[in-house]
Amino acid sequence: MYRLIHIEPDDIAHQAVLQALAESPLAFTVERASDPEAAAALAGERTVDAVLVASTPQPGAITAIDHCRTIFAAQPLIVLAETADLAFAREALRAGAQDVVVKQDRALAVLSRIILYAIERAGADARRRSLEREVAVAAALVDAVFANTSDCLIQVDETGAIARSSPSAANLLGLATSPPPGCLSRTLVNRREAARLQALLADATTAGEAGPATFAFSVDGTTRLLEVQPLRLDLEARHPPRLLKLAELAAEFAIEGADERPAANPGPAAGCNPAASRNHSTEAASTSTQPSAARTTAPVRPSTTPPMAAATRPMALLEALARTATWRVAQSTGEGAGWGFLLPDAKSAATLARVESVSRDDPDVALGVDRLRLRAWKKLMINAPGQLPALPALELGYGTSTNRPHLDHFLGKAVTLPGGLGDRWQLVLTHVPKGVYVPTLAKTIRALATDGGKPALQLPDLESDYRELVFGQLRLLIVDLAPLKAALARDSKAVAALLARAGNEGCKTMVRGASGPLAEALRSRLGVDLTVDG
């Protein structure tokens, strides 16, 4: 239903317009006003789709059109003229009218189509102007970021092609000059990791957040381990700029085999010239024996760190976190008893996230991460028993759950928790890989339900087909806020159907990372049972 306002003092002319629109297959409501000021009062707060205005006798017609254009700046304005006057029509279009229609039977017969086209053109123009503003704001923001940073930043497009880079990025990569625009970022990494880098860019685009992740960059035969962190700009845009921050990998995260050179590197794309950096790379290597203070920007060579098993250093970090990390309990709000999740301090959380990225491929590290939280619950019980929630969430990594000896070891430790925790804890399966084979996940959940009662499950994304999962075997279904937002933007009906199916099968739902009015909106509008801010 389109709402129109007709500015016309003459009753007969107004009735002619009503009759013409009444015979249209499109639905219009037409409200009459005698002059522009009366039309503004009539419009009120409700949406007006278009304005029809009768032309006044010359020479005041253009002034009246300009007056209407001032009042109705966003709506298409269609002038209904008494006679076909080409000069007047040109003046009216210059004054801001979308179209000029002669008040004759033949023209009025197609008036509904003319109005519809005008509305669509006005909407397209509004969307184009909005997009132009977004692009301008984004470009200005990125310019400001690159002009005021000493970080190693690279801007890429949706294909991974480099648009620009900061001066320090070239030095970190071992290039004599910055990578030229159009150079594909995936050609600078080890061939085996090109697909993973592309996936990181895709995750950062769809989910809004991704990384950090470690990649082996190979330039001129030299491999460097660098950390890549997609940066999310505080910008509301349809196609936000993609920025990558590069950093030297801390020595404690060196992984055995990372300095292994690929058998056949596909080489750089057209426009990339890593060979130009040969002299620069040699110079940097020759200074590697100098004190670190003299080499603030020289890249770290993996060869300077003795090879060590992948799990050794992460295990040492986990032991350090067990001594130094401080923890708090984030309690859920919403329907039913409160769940409690352990959250470390910000610095410890960053270190733990890096270790967890290794745990996906190493079951020993996965078990170490689980035991770290187990010890944190134990310490909290001893030092502050009054802070315990009704349902303490004991997080279990997917890597531990699929390894039977590790799972038995973990469950054996869990039942010995002091102060009644051994009987109260709620098992939460986390770190499920994206794109996991859902039938295998369902089998794992059935095994956990047999060993420790109904577990909770934290879904890594909402893109997979979860029809193989029996939500009745779960006590709680957990989704992080970022993948939930991405899924709602793609298909809100599918998300609502998934959450409804969980509820119908007796499984409550929770969103992590939501608080305040957003949490209330998720519970009232989407039917989410619980939210937690951590």
Secondary structure by P-SEA (a helix, b strand, c coil): cbbbbbbcccaaaaaaaaaaaaaccbbbbbbbbccaaaaaaaaccccccbbbbbbccccaaaaaaaaaaaaaccbbbbbbcccccaaaaaaaaaacccccccccaaaaaaaaaaaaaaaaaaaaaaaaaaaaaaaaaaaaaaaaaaaccccbbbbbccccccccccaaaaaaacccccccccccccccccccaaaaaaaaaaaaaaccccccbbbbbbcccbbbbbbbbbbbccccccccbbbbbbbcccccccccccccccccccccccccccccaaaaaaaaaaaccccccccccbbbbcccccccccaaaaaaaaaaaaccbbbbbbbbbcccbbbbbbbccaaaaaaaaaaaaaacccaaaaaaaaaaaaaaaaaaaacccccccccccccccccccccaaaaaaaaaaaaaccccccccbbbbbcccccccaaaaaaaaaaaaaacccbbbbbbccccccccccccccccbbbbcaaaaaaaaaccaaaaaaaaaaaaaacbbbbbcccccaaaaaaaccccccccccc
